[in-house]
């Protein structure tokens, strides 16, 4: 029987993590369970930084960005001796199950613990939206809104100075932030894994805009794909536009979560606690598919690859 549940947040922080934490704690307490938090993710777990919490701990955190129990990376967590130490510490605290809030890296850590016989449930929270077992991750909506707010402001100065602005956004190997932002902002171009750069096509379009006296252009670029400053130089050489670069960076991670992310956190957090109480011994990852809460065995979920939204690339091409 599960009596004590611990919760940690791991990997990059995402708006809505605190909302998910709040729901998990309150749901567990509602069912009469003892609830614990682990500070600093898997590193805090290995260090035994585990504390019992009550309902008061969840006051006024639903709208806070980041994660109040902090996050830290621990690459060596996958090593057998480190995993054994983590399980031993959980056992010493008499913790029966662990909820991990984060992305793929978090889920791999949970999967390693599950292989050692410890019960875990994962909740997807990452701004990149790159988790294969869910259509949407907690934090994606807020990060997207932040990007759009920044581009809205950038458009004012870009048009005043007749510039082409190249805006670098996060996403790494997943282009959802770039593509959704390009669609929402009516950007003149987007460059990401799913929508690679075709220089000739891009430059031709910008030259045509310049000839038609269009006063500015926005190009959205996913991080780590190319040197955005070098691309800006080429834009100036090939199109006649003055080009400027804007790297939004970790600004995208911060801020109060949107209502959408708070509600998503409520649905996934409560589902995680329900899974622990009704499927004891079975480690799972919760997620959303077609606006319905789903769950998958943790090993299966970790192996799933993110699939871009069907038809999104074609829609972007049609509207640009």
N, C-alpha and C positions, 0 to 999 in steps of 0.2 A: 504493500500500500504506500502511495506517495504521500508523505507528510510535509516534507521540506523541499522547496523549489528555490533555486538560485538563478539570477539573471545577470548577464553581462552584455556589454556592447563592444564590438571589435571592428578593426579596420578603419577606413575613413569615416568620419562622422557625417551624419545626414540629418537634415531637419525632419522632425517627426520621431526620432529615436526616443526622446523623452516622453512623447505621447504614447508610444508603444510600451515603454517601461511602466508608465502609469497604469495602463490597462492591465498588464500582466500582474502587477502587484495587487491591484484592487480585485481582479477576478480571482486570484489565488486566495486572498483574504476572505472573499465572499463565500468560498467553498471550505473555509476553515483551515487552510493550509498556512504553515509558517513560510514567510517570504524573506529572501535574502538577496542582496546585491553584491556584485563583485566589482571592485574598482579597477580601472586600467586593463580591462579585457583579459586575455589569456595570461598576460604577464602578472596581473593582479591575482589571478587564480593560482598560479604557481607559487606566488609569494604569500598566499593565504589571506589576502586583503578582502575578507568576506564579512558582511555585517547584516544582521537581521533588521528588517524595516517594518514599519506599520503604515497605516493609511496617511498619517501626517506627512510622511516622506514624499507623498505624491502631490501635495498641495502646490498649486500655481506652477506646475512644470509643463502642462499640456501645450502651452504656447511658446516655450523656450526652445531655441535652436541648439544645435550641438548635442552633447550627452552629459548629463550631470554626474554620471558615474565614470565618465572619461573613457578614453580608448587608447590603446597602445599596441604596437606591433611586436610580435615575438616569433621571428622566423624559425627558431629552434624548437618551437612547440611540437613539431612533427617527430622529433627524436624520441625513441622509445623510453629513455630514462626520464625525459621531461614529462611525457604523457603519464607515465607511471606515478610520478610525483603529483601531478594534477589530480589523478584519480584518488591517490592516498589522502590528499588534502580534503577533497570532497567527502571522502569516507569519514575522515576525522571530524568534520563538521556535521556529519550525518545527513548530508544533502542527498536527496533521492533522485533529483532530476535537474537538468540545466537547460535554460532557455538562452539562446544566443541571438542577438540582434545585429545584423550586418550583411555583408555580401558573400561572394564566393569563397574568399579566404576564411571568413568566419565559419562557413559551412564545412570547409575541409577540416578545420580544427574540430568541429563537432563530430564529423564523421570518424575522425581518428579516435575520439573518446568513445563513440558508439561501438566501434570495433573492439574496444576493451571492455564492453559490457555495460557502459554507463548510458542511461537514458537521456536523450537530448532532443530538443525541438528548436528549429531555426526559423527566424522571421526575417524576410528580405528587406534590408534598408541600405540603400546606396543611391547616390544621385545619378550614377551612370545608367541605371536601368538595365544592367547587363547580366541579370540572373536568369538562367534558362527556364527555371521551374515556375516562373510567374510572368504575367503580362506586364506587371508594374511593380516597382519597388517603392517603399516609403522614402521620401526625399526627392524623388524625380520631379514631381509636380512643382515643389517649391523652387528647386534649382532652375527649372525651366522658366518659371515666372521671374526669377531674379535676372536671368539672361535677357528676357524680353524687356524688362524695365531698363536695363543698362543700354540695350540697343535703341529703345525708344528715345532715350536721352542723347545717345550718340548721333542719332539721325539729325537732330537739330543742328549740331555743330558741323556735321558732315555736309549737310546741304548748304549751310552758310558759306563754307569754304570750297564747295564743289569738289569733294574728295571721294575717293573709293576707300572705304574702311574695311580692313580685314580683322575680324573678331575671332580670337581663338577661345574655344570653350573646352570643357573637360569631356571625358568619355572614353579615352584610351582606345580599346578595341571595339567599342560600341558607339555607333553614330547617332543614337536616339536624341541626345540633347541637341546636336547640330541640326539634324533633320527636322525635328519638331519646332525648334526655334526658327529655322529658315521658313517653314510653312507659316508659323504664327506671325512672323515679321515681314513676309513678302520679300525675303532677301533675293538679291540678284544672282547669288551663287552659294553653293554649299559643297564643302569638301570633307569627306569622311570615309571610313572603310567601305560602307555600302554605296557611296556615291563619290568615286575617286576623281581626282583632278584631271581634266582634259584641257591643257593650256590653250590650245588653238581655239577651241570652242568658247572658252571663257573670255579670252582676249578679243575675239571677234565680236562677242556680245557687248563688251565694254566699249569697244571702238564705235559700234553702232549707236550706243547710248550717248556717247560723247558727241557724235555727229548730229544727234537729234537734240542737243542741248539739255540732256538730262543732267540735273545738277548734283547727283550723288549716287553712290552704289554701296551696298552692304554685301560682303562675302563672309560667310561663317565657316570656320575651319576647326575640325577636331584636333586636339592636342596630339603631339608626338608623331604626326604623319609627315610633316615637312617643316622647313624653316620659314616661318611666316614673314620674317623680315626680308628674306631673299625673294619670296613671292611678291612682296610689295614693290621691290625694286623692278622686277620684271613687269608688273602692272604699269608702273610709270613709264618704262621704256617702250612698252608695246601699245599703250592705249591713250596716252595723253592725260589721263587722270593723275592728279596728285594722290598718292596712296599713304595711308597711315595704318599702323597696327595697334590693336588693343587686345591684351591678354587678360581675361577676366580672372583666371586663377582661382584661388580658394575663396574668393568673394562668393562664388557659386554655392559653397557649402553652408554659408551662414544664413541667419535670418529666421524669423518666426515661421513655423510651418503653415502652409495653406490649410484651409478647411478640408480640402480634399485629402491631404496627407494625414491630417488628424483622424479623419474618419477611416481611412485605410488602415492606420495604426490600430484603431479600435477593433476593426473587424479581424485583422490578423492576430493581434495580441490575445483577444478572447479565444480565438480558434486554437492558438498554441496551448493555452491553459487547458482547454477542453480536451485536446489530444492527449495531454499528459495524464489527465484524470480518467479518461475512458479507454486509452490504449497503452496501458502500463507496459513498459519494457520495449515498446516499439519507437525507435527514433525516427522523426519525420521532419520535413520542411513544409511550412505552409506557404500559400501563395494565392494569386488571383488568376483565374482563367475565364474569359468571357463574363467578367463581373461577378463570378461566383467564387467563393472560398474553396480552395482545393488543398490537398496535401499529397506528398510523395515520400516513399522511403528515402532516408537521407542519402544513402549511397547512390540511388537512382537520380535524385535531384542534383547531386554534385556533378554527375556526368552529363546532364542536359545542357545543350548549347542555346544561347540566346538567338531568337529568330526575329529579324526586323518586322515591323508591322506591315502586313500585306498591302501592297499597292502604294505605300507611302512614297517611295522613290519616284514612281511614275506620276503621282500627283504633284510632287515638287517640280518635276521636269515640265509638266503641262502648264503650271501656273507661273513659272519664271519668265 
